[in-house]
């Protein structure tokens, strides 16, 4: 068994393995690491396990460097799932051992492994923090959008029809990243949250190529909804979706998600990942109405030191104070300073 870091010349064998693995997410594809590296200048490490020249496992890693802190190795940042893909537990443990050794050699404070799989090995003699309070919402798709539509409850169908009656239209628009960013950045400001950089969005779309699709919802010629889906094999994930609050009464969110679900069903996809939620909250209920079922997210942080930078959410009061201040920023200011903050928030 040979465990080694790969170079960009190995991208094709990496992606071939990821596309063939039943537990893969789009974020495991090589393009996610490259997009993060190019957008935010964080180092990437792709570990591959080979047996007789055949790939039997991969582990993608990003080296997150926070100012004045030791680095954190993350698999993977800005998404729900990463961690190891392997043929068996032995390969997984070998990849993990190599990642730990590399992280310790680099002076890292921790190694984050974000997964939806419960088979994390705790045989390493190191402390581990486990987080299991989030789920991702998964919907099994039908063989066509007509079958999917017929399976929806009448209330859901009427909400989608209402958006269409309000004059909204959905279109796949991969070349219109700037229009996507206009909606995305304004929505993030309105939520009181720093936005990803424009370069990050463009890099993801560029690196994923045919495995990425941007979608926009228009009111006449004005974009009021925007989202991005990524594909691996027959599975689709949606990392980002936004609508303009000023037009939410028209139902752009319903049409945006229906447009993506329709597209995915009619293009051979069998599973739609709505992304991360907390049970019982608004986003959870929104995703559940489509028929999506929760799958626990199991995140493990292996600790190498006693001083690890934390990304735990502030108290609800402090969070609202910070968000309220951010909402008051002009869009150009929020778009300027948001990415400088967002790059260090790996959640």
C-alpha positions in Angstrom: 0.0 0.0 0.0 1.4 3.4 -1.0 0.1 6.6 0.5 1.3 9.8 -1.2 0.4 13.4 -1.8 -0.8 14.0 -5.3 0.0 16.8 -7.7 -2.3 18.6 -10.2 -1.1 16.0 -12.8 -3.0 13.4 -10.8 -6.3 15.3 -11.0 -7.9 12.9 -13.5 -7.2 9.7 -11.5 -8.5 11.5 -8.3 -11.8 12.6 -9.9 -12.3 9.2 -11.6 -12.1 7.6 -8.2 -14.4 10.1 -6.5 -17.0 9.8 -9.3 -17.0 6.0 -8.8 -17.3 6.0 -5.0 -20.8 5.5 -3.5 -20.2 7.9 -0.6 -18.7 10.7 -2.6 -20.0 14.3 -2.4 -19.2 16.9 -5.1 -16.9 18.6 -2.6 -14.6 15.6 -2.8 -13.8 16.4 -6.4 -10.4 18.0 -7.0 -12.0 21.3 -8.1 -13.1 22.2 -4.6 -9.6 22.2 -3.3 -8.3 24.1 -6.3 -11.1 26.7 -6.0 -10.3 27.3 -2.3 -6.6 27.5 -3.0 -6.9 30.0 -5.8 -9.6 32.2 -4.2 -8.1 32.4 -0.7 -4.5 31.3 -1.1 -4.8 28.4 1.4 -2.6 25.4 0.7 -4.2 22.1 -0.5 -3.1 18.5 0.1 -4.7 15.6 -1.7 -3.6 12.2 -0.2 -4.2 9.2 -2.3 -3.8 5.5 -1.4 -2.7 3.1 -4.1 -2.5 -0.6 -4.2 -0.6 -2.1 -7.2 -1.1 1.2 -9.0 -4.8 1.3 -8.4 -6.4 4.1 -6.4 -8.1 2.6 -3.3 -8.7 5.8 -1.3 -8.4 9.6 -1.2 -8.4 12.3 1.5 -8.7 16.0 0.5 -7.3 18.6 2.8 -7.1 22.4 3.0 -4.5 24.1 5.3 -6.5 26.9 6.9 -4.1 29.6 8.3 -5.8 32.0 10.6 -3.6 35.1 11.5 -1.6 34.7 14.8 -2.8 31.1 15.2 -1.5 27.7 14.3 -2.9 26.3 11.1 -5.8 23.9 11.0 -6.0 21.1 8.5 -9.7 20.8 7.3 -11.5 18.2 5.2 -13.2 20.2 3.9 -14.0 23.9 4.5 -17.1 25.8 3.4 -19.2 22.7 3.0 -20.9 19.9 4.9 -18.9 16.8 4.0 -15.3 15.9 3.1 -13.1 13.5 4.9 -11.9 10.1 3.6 -13.2 8.0 0.8 -11.8 4.5 0.8 -12.4 0.9 -0.1 -12.2 -0.3 3.4 -11.4 0.7 7.0 -7.7 -0.3 6.7 -7.2 2.2 3.9 -9.1 4.8 5.7 -6.9 4.4 8.8 -3.7 4.6 6.7 -4.9 7.8 5.1 -5.9 9.3 8.5 -2.5 8.3 10.0 -0.7 10.1 7.2 -2.8 13.2 7.5 -2.2 13.3 11.2 1.5 12.9 10.7 1.6 15.7 8.1 -0.5 18.0 10.3 1.7 17.5 13.3 4.8 18.1 11.2 3.3 21.3 10.0 2.6 22.5 13.6 -1.2 22.4 13.1 -3.4 22.8 16.1 -6.1 20.4 14.8 -7.3 18.2 12.0 -11.0 18.6 11.1 -12.8 15.7 9.4 -16.4 16.5 8.3 -18.4 13.5 7.3 -21.9 11.9 7.2 -20.4 8.5 8.0 -20.2 7.0 11.5 -17.1 4.9 10.8 -14.5 7.3 12.1 -11.7 5.4 13.8 -10.8 6.6 17.2 -7.8 4.3 17.5 -5.4 7.3 17.4 -4.1 8.2 20.9 -5.3 11.8 20.5 -8.3 13.8 21.9 -11.2 14.2 19.6 -14.1 16.7 19.7 -17.2 15.3 18.1 -20.0 17.5 16.7 -23.3 15.9 15.8 -25.9 18.7 16.1 -26.5 19.2 12.4 -28.0 17.2 9.6 -28.0 17.4 5.9 -31.3 17.0 4.1 -31.5 14.4 1.3 -34.2 13.9 -1.3 -34.4 10.8 -3.5 -35.4 11.9 -7.0 -37.7 10.2 -9.4 -36.8 9.2 -12.9 -38.4 12.4 -14.3 -39.5 15.8 -13.1 -43.1 14.8 -14.0 -43.0 11.9 -11.5 -41.3 14.1 -8.9 -44.0 16.8 -9.4 -46.8 14.3 -9.0 -45.4 13.1 -5.7 -45.5 16.6 -4.2 -48.3 17.6 -1.8 -50.9 19.9 -3.4 -49.8 22.8 -1.1 -46.2 22.6 -2.4 -47.4 22.5 -6.0 -49.6 25.5 -5.4 -46.7 27.5 -4.0 -44.6 26.8 -7.1 -47.4 27.7 -9.4 -47.9 30.9 -7.4 -44.4 32.0 -8.2 -44.9 31.3 -11.9 -48.2 33.2 -11.8 -46.4 36.1 -10.3 -44.4 36.3 -13.5 -41.2 34.7 -12.3 -39.0 32.5 -14.5 -36.1 30.2 -13.8 -33.2 29.6 -16.1 -29.8 27.8 -16.0 -27.2 30.5 -16.5 -23.7 29.3 -16.1 -22.1 32.3 -17.8 -23.9 34.8 -15.5 -21.7 34.6 -12.3 -21.9 38.4 -11.8 -25.7 38.3 -11.7 -25.5 35.4 -9.3 -23.1 37.3 -7.1 -25.3 40.4 -7.1 -28.2 38.4 -5.5 -26.0 36.3 -3.3 -24.0 39.1 -1.8 -27.1 41.3 -1.1 -28.8 38.4 0.6 -25.8 37.6 2.7 -25.6 41.3 3.8 -29.3 41.3 4.6 -28.8 38.1 6.7 -26.0 39.9 8.6 -23.3 37.5 7.4 -20.0 38.1 5.6 -20.1 36.8 2.0 -17.7 34.7 0.1 -15.5 36.5 -2.5 -16.6 36.8 -6.0 -13.5 35.0 -7.0 -14.5 32.0 -4.9 -17.8 31.6 -6.8 -16.1 32.1 -10.2 -13.4 29.5 -9.3 -15.9 26.9 -8.2 -17.9 27.3 -11.4 -14.7 27.2 -13.5 -13.1 24.3 -11.7 -16.2 22.1 -11.7 -17.0 22.7 -15.4 -19.9 20.5 -16.5 -20.4 19.4 -12.9 -21.6 22.9 -11.9 -24.8 24.7 -12.9 -25.8 28.2 -11.9 -29.5 29.0 -11.7 -31.3 32.3 -11.7 -34.9 33.4 -11.0 -36.0 36.6 -12.9 -38.8 39.0 -12.4 -38.9 40.4 -16.0 -35.1 41.2 -16.5 -34.3 41.6 -12.8 -32.5 38.6 -11.1 -34.2 38.1 -7.7 -33.0 34.5 -6.9 -29.8 32.7 -7.5 -28.3 29.3 -6.6 -25.5 26.9 -7.5 -25.6 23.1 -7.8 -22.7 20.7 -8.0 -22.8 17.2 -9.3 -20.8 14.0 -8.7 -22.0 10.8 -10.3 -25.8 10.8 -9.9 -25.9 13.1 -6.8 -26.4 16.8 -6.7 -25.6 19.3 -3.8 -26.6 22.9 -3.5 -23.9 24.8 -1.5 -25.4 28.3 -2.0 -28.9 29.7 -2.7 -30.2 33.2 -2.2 -33.2 35.4 -2.9 -33.8 39.2 -2.5 -35.9 39.9 0.6 -37.7 42.7 -1.2 -39.2 40.1 -3.6 -39.7 37.1 -1.3 -43.5 37.6 -1.3 -43.5 36.5 -5.0 -42.0 33.1 -4.1 -38.6 33.1 -5.9 -37.2 30.5 -3.4 -39.9 28.0 -4.4 -39.2 28.4 -8.1 -35.4 28.4 -7.6 -35.5 25.0 -5.9 -38.1 23.5 -8.2 -36.0 24.6 -11.2 -33.0 22.8 -9.8 -34.9 19.7 -8.8 -36.6 19.6 -12.2 -33.2 20.0 -13.9 -31.6 17.3 -11.8 -34.4 14.8 -12.3 -34.5 15.2 -16.0 -30.7 14.8 -16.3 -30.3 11.4 -14.6 -29.7 12.4 -11.0 -31.2 10.3 -8.2 -30.3 12.2 -5.0 -30.5 15.9 -4.2 -28.6 17.2 -1.2 -30.3 20.4 0.2 -27.4 21.0 2.6 -26.9 21.6 6.3 -29.7 22.5 8.7 -30.5 22.3 12.4 -33.5 20.1 13.3 -36.7 22.2 13.8 -35.4 25.5 12.4 -36.8 27.3 9.4 -34.4 26.0 6.8 -35.0 22.5 8.1 -38.8 22.8 7.7 -38.3 24.4 4.2 -36.3 21.5 3.0 -38.5 18.9 4.7 -41.6 20.1 2.8 -40.0 18.8 -0.5 -39.7 15.4 1.1 -36.1 15.6 2.1 -35.0 13.3 4.9 -32.3 14.2 7.5 -29.0 12.4 7.6 -26.7 13.2 10.6 -23.5 15.1 10.0 -20.7 13.7 12.1 -17.8 16.1 12.4 -14.6 15.1 14.2 -11.8 17.5 15.3 -8.6 15.8 16.3 -6.7 18.0 18.7 -2.9 18.4 18.7 -2.7 21.3 21.2 -4.8 22.8 23.9 -5.3 26.1 22.1 -7.4 25.5 19.0 -9.2 28.5 17.3 -12.9 27.9 17.8 -15.7 28.6 15.3 -18.5 27.9 17.7 -21.5 30.2 17.2 -21.7 33.1 19.6 -24.7 33.5 21.9 -27.9 34.3 20.2 -27.9 37.9 21.7 -24.3 38.6 20.5 -24.9 37.0 17.2 -27.9 39.3 16.6 -25.9 42.3 17.6 -23.2 41.5 15.2 -25.6 40.6 12.4 -27.6 43.8 13.0 -24.4 45.9 12.6 -23.5 44.0 9.4 -26.9 44.6 7.9 -26.4 48.3 8.1 -23.3 48.2 5.9 -23.7 49.5 2.3 -23.4 46.6 -0.2 -20.0 47.8 -1.6 -18.6 47.9 1.9 -20.0 44.5 2.9 -18.7 43.0 -0.4 -15.2 44.5 0.2 -14.8 43.4 3.8 -17.0 40.3 3.9 -14.6 38.0 2.0 -11.7 39.1 4.2 -13.7 37.7 7.2 -15.4 34.8 5.5 -12.2 33.1 4.3 -11.3 32.4 7.9 -14.7 30.9 8.8 -14.4 27.3 7.5 -18.1 26.4 8.3 
